[in-house]
């Protein structure tokens, strides 16, 4: 009887010790998180290869745990592998990288120069070849500059092949006050491709964007009462500026019934690797192509719309933030006190307001 009481006493002490250790670890993690502010880079993991981009996610998780971010495997590594560990995505990252554009510029110039020179030489007789060569060089430089500038501008927009794939990742990792994105740049003729983890507390941005959407909705209702034909609601603005954000994917013909999940908790994108009990041949026959628009539904509450917009543009914003490509706030009539990020000229909610709601 005494032995049993002793064993129970030891078990109770061990449970208490475990709880004390867990409490200390949690408090230490909270203290480590408290030192971060919105927009600060917590971790930048370089790619192991520029020709075959890949990231050591286990090392990322270990470094984040050392900084106090306890993230489960299902919230970080699994969705990141689903989003980035795809051959087509890797090819896109390579051919859309800043290093590839840097190499392509002189090659494009030579090709344009040869094409223009051969064409003009055949149809326009010129006695002085230096005049022809100079003209061809100027035209080639102009065309090359325009093409590279267009590619540079397109890289500042949201990417359907990369940024949109990271929406599911940020939906899971934002619970741990982090946002993730992939960014690259060229420095000293060397390409740099890195996976960034940026600290971000979404509370203030969600509240500010929700208030903005509610104000727009109220103003639209007031203007609608006087039948102003020039009025344009925020929903119409989103449809006009986000009409190109259409995700085309393959799904099974028989969709599961709605389980009543709340709209805010439902993922914005469907998981591509969901299992199915049917055979592979049946799955192949049952797959159909479906298009999903990323525009928030008009029937959603303002807070749900704001959350969906924040998640949709989170990866694109972080990409611009870490590469210092965000526009200066002087270009916009924004109040500096509403900026929730001290390390950037505009925060995420301001970026969405200027991009979608203006």
C-alpha positions in Angstrom: 0.0 0.0 0.0 2.9 2.3 0.9 4.6 1.5 -2.4 1.4 2.4 -4.4 1.1 5.7 -2.6 4.8 6.4 -3.3 4.4 5.7 -7.0 1.3 7.9 -7.2 3.2 10.7 -5.4 6.1 10.3 -7.9 3.8 10.4 -10.9 2.1 13.5 -9.6 5.5 15.2 -9.1 6.6 14.2 -12.6 3.4 15.7 -14.1 3.9 18.9 -12.1 7.5 19.1 -13.4 6.3 18.6 -17.0 3.7 21.3 -16.6 6.3 23.7 -15.1 8.7 23.0 -18.0 6.0 23.6 -20.6 5.0 26.8 -18.8 8.6 28.0 -18.9 9.0 27.1 -22.5 5.8 28.9 -23.5 6.7 32.0 -21.5 10.1 32.1 -23.1 8.6 31.7 -26.5 6.2 34.6 -25.8 9.0 36.7 -24.6 11.0 36.0 -27.8 8.0 36.9 -29.9 7.5 40.2 -28.0 10.8 41.5 -29.2 9.6 41.4 -32.8 7.7 44.1 -34.6 5.6 44.0 -37.8 7.7 43.7 -40.9 10.9 42.4 -39.3 12.6 39.5 -41.0 12.7 36.6 -38.6 14.4 34.1 -41.0 15.8 34.2 -44.6 16.6 30.7 -45.9 18.7 30.8 -49.2 18.0 28.2 -51.9 20.4 25.3 -52.2 20.5 25.8 -56.0 19.5 28.5 -58.4 18.9 26.1 -61.2 16.8 23.7 -59.0 15.3 25.9 -56.3 14.7 24.1 -53.0 14.8 25.1 -49.3 15.8 23.1 -46.2 12.4 23.3 -44.4 13.6 21.2 -41.4 16.4 23.7 -40.8 13.9 26.6 -41.1 11.7 25.0 -38.5 14.7 24.5 -36.1 15.8 28.1 -36.5 12.3 29.4 -35.9 11.9 27.2 -32.8 15.2 28.7 -31.5 13.6 32.2 -31.9 10.5 31.1 -30.0 8.2 30.1 -32.8 6.8 26.7 -32.1 5.2 25.7 -35.4 3.8 22.2 -36.0 4.8 20.2 -39.1 1.3 20.5 -40.5 1.3 24.3 -40.3 4.6 25.0 -42.1 6.6 22.2 -43.7 3.7 20.2 -45.2 2.0 23.2 -46.9 5.3 24.6 -48.0 6.2 21.3 -49.7 2.9 21.2 -51.4 3.2 24.8 -52.6 6.9 24.9 -53.7 8.1 21.3 -54.2 6.5 21.0 -57.6 8.6 20.8 -60.9 6.5 23.3 -62.7 6.8 25.8 -59.9 10.6 25.4 -59.8 10.8 26.0 -63.5 8.7 29.2 -63.1 11.0 30.4 -60.3 14.1 29.9 -62.4 12.8 31.5 -65.6 11.1 34.4 -63.8 14.1 35.1 -61.5 16.0 38.4 -61.6 19.2 36.5 -62.5 17.6 35.0 -65.6 16.4 38.5 -66.6 19.9 39.8 -66.0 21.3 37.2 -68.3 18.5 37.6 -70.9 19.1 41.3 -71.4 22.3 41.2 -73.4 21.2 38.1 -75.3 17.9 39.9 -76.2 19.9 43.0 -77.3 22.1 40.9 -79.6 19.1 39.1 -81.1 17.2 42.3 -81.7 20.3 44.0 -83.2 20.9 41.2 -85.7 17.2 41.0 -86.7 16.8 44.8 -87.2 20.1 45.1 -89.0 19.4 42.3 -91.4 15.9 43.7 -92.1 17.0 47.3 -92.7 20.0 46.3 -94.7 17.8 44.4 -97.2 15.2 47.1 -97.7 17.0 50.4 -97.0 20.1 51.0 -99.0 22.6 53.1 -96.9 26.0 54.3 -98.1 27.3 55.0 -94.6 27.2 51.8 -92.6 28.0 53.5 -89.3 24.7 55.5 -89.6 22.8 52.2 -90.1 24.7 50.5 -87.2 24.1 53.5 -84.9 20.4 53.5 -85.7 20.1 49.8 -85.2 21.9 50.0 -81.9 19.6 52.8 -80.6 16.5 50.9 -81.6 17.8 47.7 -80.0 18.6 49.4 -76.8 15.2 51.0 -76.7 13.3 47.8 -77.3 15.4 45.8 -74.8 14.9 48.5 -72.1 11.1 48.4 -72.7 10.9 44.6 -72.5 13.1 44.4 -69.3 11.0 47.3 -67.8 7.8 45.4 -68.5 9.2 42.2 -66.9 10.4 44.3 -63.9 6.9 45.8 -63.4 5.2 42.4 -63.8 7.4 41.1 -60.9 5.9 43.7 -58.6 2.4 42.3 -59.2 0.9 39.2 -57.5 2.1 36.0 -59.1 -0.5 33.3 -59.8 2.2 30.7 -60.1 4.0 31.5 -56.8 2.3 34.1 -54.5 -1.1 32.5 -54.8 0.2 29.1 -54.0 1.5 30.5 -50.7 -1.9 31.6 -49.6 -2.6 28.3 -47.9 0.8 28.5 -46.2 0.1 32.0 -44.8 -3.4 31.0 -43.7 -1.8 28.4 -41.4 1.4 30.2 -40.4 -0.3 33.6 -39.6 -1.7 32.0 -36.5 1.9 32.0 -35.3 2.3 35.7 -36.3 4.5 34.9 -39.3 4.1 35.5 -43.1 6.1 33.7 -45.7 7.2 34.6 -49.3 9.9 33.9 -51.9 12.0 36.8 -53.2 15.1 37.0 -55.4 17.4 39.7 -56.6 20.8 40.2 -58.2 23.7 41.6 -56.3 27.3 41.9 -57.7 26.3 39.8 -60.7 25.2 37.0 -58.3 21.6 35.8 -58.0 20.0 35.4 -54.6 16.9 33.4 -54.0 15.6 33.1 -50.5 12.5 32.0 -48.5 11.5 34.7 -46.1 9.7 34.5 -42.8 8.5 37.9 -41.6 6.9 38.6 -38.3 3.4 40.0 -38.7 0.6 40.4 -36.2 -2.5 40.6 -38.3 -4.9 42.0 -35.6 -4.5 45.7 -36.3 -4.4 45.3 -40.1 -7.6 43.2 -40.0 -9.4 45.7 -37.9 -8.3 48.7 -40.0 -9.2 47.0 -43.3 -12.6 45.9 -41.9 -13.3 49.5 -40.9 -12.4 50.7 -44.4 -14.7 48.1 -46.0 -17.5 49.0 -43.7 -17.0 52.8 -44.4 -17.0 52.1 -48.2 -20.2 50.1 -47.8 -21.9 52.8 -45.8 -20.8 55.5 -48.3 -22.1 53.5 -51.2 -25.5 53.0 -49.6 -25.7 56.7 -48.9 -24.7 57.7 -52.4 -27.1 55.0 -53.8 -30.0 56.8 -52.2 -29.4 59.8 -54.4 -29.0 57.6 -57.5 -25.5 59.0 -58.4 -24.5 57.1 -61.6 -20.8 57.9 -60.9 -20.7 56.0 -57.6 -18.6 52.8 -57.6 -18.8 50.5 -54.6 -15.8 48.7 -53.2 -17.1 45.4 -54.5 -17.1 46.7 -58.1 -13.6 48.0 -57.6 -12.4 44.6 -56.4 -14.1 42.9 -59.3 -12.4 45.3 -61.7 -8.9 45.1 -60.2 -8.9 41.4 -59.2 -10.7 40.0 -62.3 -7.4 38.4 -63.5 -7.0 36.5 -60.2 -8.6 33.2 -61.4 -7.3 29.9 -60.2 -7.7 27.0 -62.6 -7.4 23.6 -61.0 -8.5 20.0 -61.4 -10.9 18.5 -58.9 -12.9 15.3 -58.6 -16.3 15.3 -60.3 -18.1 14.4 -57.0 -17.5 17.2 -54.5 -18.0 16.5 -50.8 -21.0 18.1 -49.1 -20.6 21.3 -47.2 -19.8 20.5 -43.6 -21.0 23.9 -42.3 -17.5 25.2 -41.8 -17.4 28.9 -41.1 -16.3 31.0 -44.1 -13.5 32.6 -42.2 -12.0 29.3 -41.2 -12.4 27.7 -44.6 -9.1 27.8 -46.7 -9.1 30.2 -49.6 -7.6 27.6 -51.9 -8.5 23.9 -52.1 -5.8 21.5 -51.1 -4.3 19.8 -54.1 -3.2 16.6 -52.5 -6.5 15.6 -50.8 -6.8 11.9 -50.7 -9.6 9.9 -52.3 -10.8 6.4 -51.7 -11.3 5.5 -55.4 -8.6 4.0 -57.5 -6.1 6.1 -59.5 -7.8 5.3 -62.8 -11.2 6.3 -61.4 -9.7 9.5 -60.0 -8.2 10.4 -63.5 -11.6 9.9 -65.2 -13.5 11.8 -62.5 -11.3 14.9 -62.6 -12.7 18.1 -64.1 -11.2 21.5 -64.6 -12.8 24.2 -62.4 -12.0 27.9 -62.1 -12.0 29.7 -58.7 -12.1 33.5 -58.4 -10.1 35.0 -55.6 -12.5 38.0 -55.4 -14.3 38.0 -52.0 -17.9 37.1 -52.2 -20.3 40.1 -51.9 -22.4 38.3 -49.3 -19.5 37.9 -46.9 -19.3 40.2 -43.8 -16.7 43.0 -44.0 -14.3 41.2 -41.6 -14.3 38.0 -43.7 -13.7 40.0 -46.9 -10.8 41.8 -45.2 -9.3 38.6 -44.0 -9.5 37.1 -47.5 -7.9 40.1 -49.0 -5.1 40.1 -46.4 -4.3 36.5 -47.1 -4.5 36.8 -50.9 -1.9 39.6 -51.0 0.2 38.6 -48.0 2.9 36.8 -50.0 3.1 39.5 -52.7 3.4 42.2 -50.0 6.2 40.3 -48.1 8.0 39.8 -51.4 8.0 43.6 -52.1 8.8 44.3 -48.4 12.0 42.3 -48.2 13.2 43.4 -51.7 12.5 47.1 -50.8 10.2 47.6 -53.8 7.2 49.1 -51.9 6.1 52.5 -53.1 6.9 55.5 -51.0 4.0 56.8 -48.9 4.4 60.3 -50.4 2.6 59.0 -53.5 -0.5 58.4 -51.5 -2.7 60.5 -49.2 -2.3 58.2 -46.3 -2.1 58.9 -42.6 1.3 57.9 -41.3 -0.3 57.0 -37.9 -2.3 54.2 -39.5 0.9 52.4 -40.6 1.2 49.2 -38.6 4.7 48.4 -39.9 7.7 50.4 -38.7 10.1 48.8 -41.1 8.3 49.7 -44.4 6.7 52.8 -45.9 3.3 51.1 -46.1 1.8 48.2 -44.1 -0.2 45.3 -45.6 -3.7 46.9 -45.1 -2.5 50.2 -46.7 -1.0 48.2 -49.6 -4.4 46.6 -50.2 -6.2 49.9 -49.9 -4.0 51.5 -52.6 -4.0 48.4 -54.8 -7.7 47.5 -54.7 -9.9 50.1 -53.0 -8.6 53.3 -54.5 
